């Protein structure tokens, strides 16, 4: 069983299916994804430090503004 959505009858008739789905999801979170850092070293120093500072400030501002919004 993968991470497919379980309908109400599957949740009540087969609680082990729900447990299996939750365990599979949890295991998928533990699998490293992305590019290993040593492969990114070739890009070190390519972006101007001032540009990095500007991007960091904009990200921080956006994160702060999104933290105050109601979900939905």
N, C-alpha and C positions, 0 to 999 in steps of 0.2 A: 504494500500500500504506500502510495506517495503522499504528497501534501495536498491532495485534492480536498475540496470542501465536503464535509460530511453533513448530510441532511439530518433532521430531527430524529427520524426513525433509526438511522444508523447510530446516533448517539445514545439512544435509549435501549435499543435492542442489542447492541454490541459495544459495551464500554471499552473492551480491549482494543477495538478498532481505533477509538479515539486516543487511547493511550499510545498505540503504535504510531499514529499520525503525529502526536506531540513529540514522541521520542525521535522520530525521523526528522522532524523540523529542528529539534535541538541539536541533533548530530550534524545537520547541514550547516548550522551556525559555527561549528568548530572547525570546519574545513577552511584553511587559509585560501584567500582569493586575492587576486591582484598581481602586481609585478613586484618581484623581490627587489629590495633596496639596492643591492649591488648592481642590478641592471639599469638603475636610474642614475648612477653616479656620473655617467657621461653628460647628463644635463645640469650638473652642479655648476652654479655660477653663470648660467646662460641668461637668466632673468635679472634685470637691473634691480639692485637692492631697494631703490626708491619705489619701483613698481610693486615689489613684494610687500613693502610697508603699506602702500595704498590698498592693495588687495586685502591684506590682513585687517586693516581698519574697516573696510567695507563689509567684510564677512562678519566681523564682531558687531557692527551696527545692525546688520540684517538679523543676526542671531538674537540680539537684544530685542529688536522690534517684534520678531516672531514669538518670542517667549511670553509676550503680554496678550497675544490674541487668543480668543476662545477657539477650541478645535471645531472643525466642521467646515 
